Structures are given as structure tokens and as C-alpha cells.
């Protein structure tokens, strides 16, 4: 089982990109994207559902898509981080931009 306290990355991110909405949210909440990317890579998926947490644990082993959900600022301000299957890219985005 994957612990949320991993100090080393569980997977690679590939190219990192962010949507305009994600950049705006990060700036407004004074959040450094590296902090969230490190959490994502270490298995701290944020506030994902239990089903998504299980899917992420399997995805680490199988190389499929990973999703983290982080609340920034007010509870209604949500940032997603998605690492694609094959680990070629990771995107920071708002749920409305999916």
C-alpha cells in the first residue's frame, strides 16, 4: 500500500503544463505549483474520493492516469493535477477546464 508520507517520487511527471485558470488560481492563493506537484508525485492525492485513491494506487503500478484534487483558498476553489497514462505529461487545471 502507498503511504501519503513517501519522500521519494512514485512516478515521473513528463512535461508540466498549466491552464490559464490554474495559473490564476495559484497566483490568487499564493500557492507555489511545485509544492502541489511534489505532493502529487509522493502519493498525497489531496481530496480525491476513495474510489479515485484506489485507482491512483493501481495507476502507480500500471502506468495509467493519475488524479489529485487540492482545495486552495476557499473550499470552492479546486485545482486538479492529472498525470497522463504513459507519464508523458502532467496538467494543472480547474475542473471546469477539463
MOPETA-V344957 format. One line per field, one symbol per residue. ss: DSSP state (@ for helix, = for strand, . for the rest). psi: psi as a letter, one per 30 degrees, with the letter a starting at -180 (. if undefined). A space follows every 50 residues. Layout:
ss: ???
psi: ???
This chain:
ss: ..............====.@@@@@@@@@....@@@@@@@@@....=...@ @@@@@@@@@@@@...======......======.@@@.=====.@@@.
psi: kkkfgkflkfllfakklkleeeeeeeeeghkkeeeeeeeefggjgbhlle eeeeeeeeeeefgakkkkkkkkblffjkkkkkklkfhfkkkkllefg.
